[in-house]
Amino acid sequence: MTISIPSWFARRGLPVRVGMICAALGIALAVIGILRGNVPANPLSICLALLISGGSWGVVSWAVATAAVDVERDVAEGETDE
């Protein structure tokens, strides 16, 4: 009998996973913008572009996913009460 231990990604809650995936997409889009020359070539500008894009995409998608999970939980509790 083998016991599989879930990876660190699978152990996270659904909203956190959604936020991490969207943050990675935001960072990927920022990297594309950097490679196309839309960001000045100094390290601070590059770090800020990555931080702002990844952070904003991650936080906003995490908040939306958390709200959706809470609403679904409330609806499920309401259905069991009736």
N, CA, C and O of each residue as an XYZ file, in Angstrom:
328
protein
N       0.846     -1.178      0.000
C       0.000      0.000      0.000
C       0.887      1.235      0.000
O       1.711      1.431      0.893
N       0.706      2.036     -0.987
C       1.484      3.269     -1.069
C       0.618      4.454     -0.679
O      -0.542      4.567     -1.075
N       1.200      5.303      0.083
C       0.521      6.526      0.484
C       1.160      7.666     -0.292
O       2.354      7.937     -0.163
N       0.356      8.313     -1.082
C       0.905      9.432     -1.852
C       0.670     10.725     -1.079
O      -0.445     11.027     -0.653
N       1.723     11.457     -0.918
C       1.640     12.746     -0.247
C       1.410     13.804     -1.322
O       2.186     13.900     -2.273
N       0.354     14.595     -1.179
C       0.099     15.606     -2.198
C       1.215     16.645     -2.243
O       1.867     16.933     -1.240
N       1.409     17.181     -3.407
C       2.448     18.190     -3.569
C       2.071     19.456     -2.808
O       0.937     19.606     -2.355
N       3.019     20.350     -2.675
C       2.750     21.594     -1.947
C       1.662     22.400     -2.650
O       0.916     23.129     -1.996
N       1.562     22.279     -3.969
C       0.526     23.002     -4.709
C      -0.850     22.405     -4.440
O      -1.821     23.143     -4.275
N      -0.944     21.093     -4.393
C      -2.234     20.427     -4.185
C      -2.743     20.610     -2.758
O      -3.946     20.501     -2.518
N      -1.851     20.883     -1.811
C      -2.271     21.073     -0.426
C      -2.888     22.444     -0.179
O      -3.515     22.660      0.858
N      -2.721     23.355     -1.098
C      -3.287     24.694     -0.952
C      -4.782     24.663     -1.259
O      -5.266     23.789     -1.977
N      -5.489     25.619     -0.708
C      -6.914     25.726     -0.993
C      -7.144     26.192     -2.428
O      -6.240     26.713     -3.081
N      -8.358     25.996     -2.901
C      -8.686     26.360     -4.276
C      -8.448     27.840     -4.571
O      -7.854     28.148     -5.604
N      -8.881     28.775     -3.713
C      -8.624     30.182     -4.029
C      -7.135     30.520     -4.127
O      -6.737     31.333     -4.961
N      -6.323     29.906     -3.291
C      -4.878     30.166     -3.342
C      -4.289     29.622     -4.639
O      -3.440     30.266     -5.255
N      -4.738     28.443     -5.054
C      -4.239     27.885     -6.321
C      -4.644     28.753     -7.501
O      -3.844     28.979     -8.409
N      -5.886     29.245     -7.496
C      -6.332     30.132     -8.572
C      -5.490     31.404     -8.582
O      -5.075     31.866     -9.645
N      -5.238     31.968     -7.409
C      -4.418     33.174     -7.319
C      -3.002     32.951     -7.805
O      -2.435     33.811     -8.478
N      -2.421     31.803     -7.471
C      -1.054     31.512     -7.907
C      -0.981     31.323     -9.419
O      -0.031     31.777    -10.056
N      -1.968     30.663     -9.990
C      -1.974     30.462    -11.447
C      -2.139     31.796    -12.167
O      -1.440     32.068    -13.144
N      -3.055     32.624    -11.691
C      -3.258     33.926    -12.341
C      -2.061     34.847    -12.134
O      -1.737     35.638    -13.020
N      -1.400     34.760    -10.984
C      -0.183     35.549    -10.774
C       0.904     35.116    -11.746
O       1.628     35.951    -12.287
N       1.017     33.813    -11.967
C       2.009     33.322    -12.934
C       1.684     33.809    -14.343
O       2.587     34.150    -15.106
N       0.394     33.843    -14.691
C       0.001     34.371    -16.002
C       0.318     35.860    -16.116
O       0.776     36.321    -17.161
N       0.074     36.610    -15.043
C       0.399     38.034    -15.053
C       1.887     38.280    -15.196
O       2.304     39.190    -15.913
N       2.692     37.474    -14.520
C       4.146     37.599    -14.644
C       4.591     37.234    -16.048
O       5.481     37.875    -16.606
N       3.975     36.202    -16.625
C       4.328     35.817    -17.999
C       4.009     36.942    -18.979
O       4.790     37.211    -19.892
N       2.871     37.594    -18.794
C       2.530     38.722    -19.659
C       3.500     39.887    -19.459
O       3.847     40.578    -20.417
N       3.938     40.104    -18.216
C       4.921     41.160    -17.967
C       6.250     40.830    -18.633
O       6.906     41.718    -19.177
N       6.652     39.570    -18.595
C       7.901     39.162    -19.251
C       7.800     39.391    -20.756
O       8.759     39.840    -21.383
N       6.651     39.085    -21.330
C       6.457     39.343    -22.765
C       6.580     40.838    -23.047
O       7.204     41.237    -24.030
N       5.991     41.658    -22.191
C       6.107     43.105    -22.360
C       7.531     43.594    -22.206
O       7.957     44.502    -22.920
N       8.273     43.003    -21.280
C       9.678     43.379    -21.090
C      10.488     43.011    -22.322
O      11.311     43.799    -22.789
N      10.255     41.815    -22.847
C      11.003     41.374    -24.026
C      10.663     42.205    -25.262
O      11.501     42.366    -26.150
N       9.454     42.728    -25.324
C       9.072     43.569    -26.466
C       9.587     44.992    -26.317
O       9.479     45.784    -27.254
N      10.144     45.335    -25.160
C      10.743     46.649    -24.965
C       9.814     47.694    -24.391
O      10.077     48.887    -24.543
N       8.739     47.294    -23.738
C       7.791     48.249    -23.166
C       8.188     48.727    -21.775
O       7.526     49.598    -21.211
N       9.251     48.173    -21.218
C       9.714     48.532    -19.877
C      11.166     48.978    -19.996
O      11.943     48.342    -20.708
N      11.554     50.063    -19.313
C      12.968     50.450    -19.340
C      13.854     49.314    -18.826
O      13.422     48.499    -18.011
N      15.076     49.272    -19.304
C      15.948     48.120    -19.041
C      16.699     48.198    -17.716
O      17.726     47.536    -17.572
N      16.236     48.970    -16.753
C      16.933     48.945    -15.463
C      16.256     47.940    -14.526
O      15.057     47.690    -14.648
N      17.008     47.375    -13.607
C      16.482     46.284    -12.764
C      15.269     46.682    -11.918
O      14.367     45.870    -11.714
N      15.239     47.909    -11.430
C      14.112     48.328    -10.595
C      12.809     48.341    -11.396
O      11.775     47.894    -10.900
N      12.852     48.841    -12.608
C      11.647     48.869    -13.444
C      11.167     47.460    -13.769
O       9.966     47.193    -13.775
N      12.098     46.573    -14.036
C      11.729     45.187    -14.343
C      11.107     44.515    -13.123
O      10.088     43.834    -13.239
N      11.720     44.706    -11.951
C      11.171     44.111    -10.720
C       9.788     44.669    -10.405
O       8.888     43.923    -10.020
N       9.619     45.980    -10.567
C       8.310     46.576    -10.306
C       7.260     46.081    -11.289
O       6.118     45.837    -10.899
N       7.624     45.929    -12.553
C       6.673     45.413    -13.542
C       6.235     44.003    -13.178
O       5.050     43.676    -13.258
N       7.184     43.170    -12.780
C       6.844     41.794    -12.401
C       6.006     41.761    -11.128
O       5.035     41.010    -11.039
N       6.381     42.575    -10.146
C       5.669     42.594     -8.871
C       4.244     43.127     -9.030
O       3.296     42.551     -8.496
N       4.103     44.213     -9.757
C       2.772     44.810     -9.917
C       1.858     43.897    -10.726
O       0.706     43.681    -10.350
N       2.362     43.360    -11.830
C       1.493     42.513    -12.659
C       1.152     41.207    -11.952
O      -0.016     40.823    -11.901
N       2.142     40.527    -11.413
C       1.869     39.270    -10.716
C       1.054     39.472     -9.457
O       0.143     38.697     -9.167
N       1.381     40.517     -8.709
C       0.663     40.783     -7.468
C      -0.785     41.155     -7.689
O      -1.675     40.649     -7.004
N      -1.026     42.039     -8.643
C      -2.411     42.467     -8.859
C      -3.261     41.333     -9.430
O      -4.387     41.119     -8.980
N      -2.738     40.612    -10.406
C      -3.493     39.481    -10.958
C      -3.736     38.432     -9.877
O      -4.836     37.888     -9.777
N      -2.729     38.149     -9.076
C      -2.861     37.124     -8.046
C      -3.852     37.496     -6.961
O      -4.699     36.687     -6.584
N      -3.748     38.720     -6.458
C      -4.619     39.141     -5.357
C      -6.071     39.261     -5.814
O      -6.980     38.817     -5.112
N      -6.294     39.854     -6.975
C      -7.666     40.028     -7.455
C      -8.317     38.675     -7.741
O      -9.466     38.452     -7.362
N      -7.598     37.776     -8.402
C      -8.189     36.465     -8.705
C      -8.391     35.643     -7.431
O      -9.365     34.897     -7.332
N      -7.486     35.768     -6.456
C      -7.660     35.091     -5.174
C      -8.925     35.603     -4.480
O      -9.696     34.811     -3.939
N      -9.142     36.921     -4.493
C     -10.317     37.498     -3.836
C     -11.609     37.042     -4.509
O     -12.582     36.719     -3.828
N     -11.625     37.014     -5.829
C     -12.820     36.568     -6.552
C     -13.087     35.089     -6.275
O     -14.232     34.696     -6.052
N     -12.039     34.272     -6.289
C     -12.212     32.836     -6.026
C     -12.665     32.593     -4.589
O     -13.489     31.713     -4.341
N     -12.136     33.363     -3.642
C     -12.558     33.224     -2.250
C     -14.033     33.583     -2.093
O     -14.771     32.890     -1.394
N     -14.460     34.659     -2.739
C     -15.871     35.049     -2.673
C     -16.760     33.976     -3.291
O     -17.826     33.669     -2.757
N     -16.330     33.406     -4.409
C     -17.128     32.357     -5.059
C     -17.244     31.121     -4.173
O     -18.317     30.525     -4.080
N     -16.158     30.734     -3.528
C     -16.187     29.570     -2.635
C     -17.093     29.851     -1.439
O     -17.857     28.977     -1.027
N     -17.019     31.061     -0.876
C     -17.882     31.406      0.256
C     -19.357     31.399     -0.133
O     -20.196     30.921      0.630
N     -19.676     31.920     -1.302
C     -21.069     31.928     -1.758
C     -21.565     30.501     -1.960
O     -22.674     30.167     -1.543
N     -20.762     29.664     -2.589
C     -21.167     28.269     -2.795
C     -21.363     27.553     -1.463
O     -22.280     26.744     -1.323
N     -20.510     27.842     -0.489
C     -20.653     27.230      0.835
C     -21.942     27.704      1.509
O     -22.654     26.905      2.118
N     -22.245     29.002      1.401
C     -23.477     29.527      1.988
C     -24.713     28.942      1.317
O     -25.694     28.636      1.993
N     -24.680     28.784      0.005
C     -25.811     28.195     -0.716
C     -26.001     26.743     -0.290
O     -27.133     26.298     -0.097
N     -24.911     26.006     -0.143
C     -25.010     24.606      0.278
C     -25.563     24.501      1.697
O     -26.349     23.598      1.985
N     -25.165     25.410      2.584
C     -25.701     25.402      3.944
C     -27.185     25.752      3.944
O     -27.956     25.192      4.723
N     -27.586     26.673      3.075
C     -28.995     27.053      2.983
C     -29.863     25.920      2.478
O     -31.007     25.775      2.908
N     -29.338     25.118      1.574
C     -30.105     23.992      1.040
C     -30.257     22.881      2.068
O     -31.274     22.187      2.073
N     -29.270     22.697      2.937
C     -29.372     21.639      3.946
C     -30.288     22.052      5.091
O     -30.840     21.191      5.776
N     -30.462     23.362      5.313
C     -31.330     23.828      6.392
C     -32.805     23.647      6.061
O     -33.632     23.545      6.967
N     -33.141     23.607      4.798
C     -34.552     23.525      4.414
C     -35.099     22.140      4.492
O     -36.274     21.922      4.198
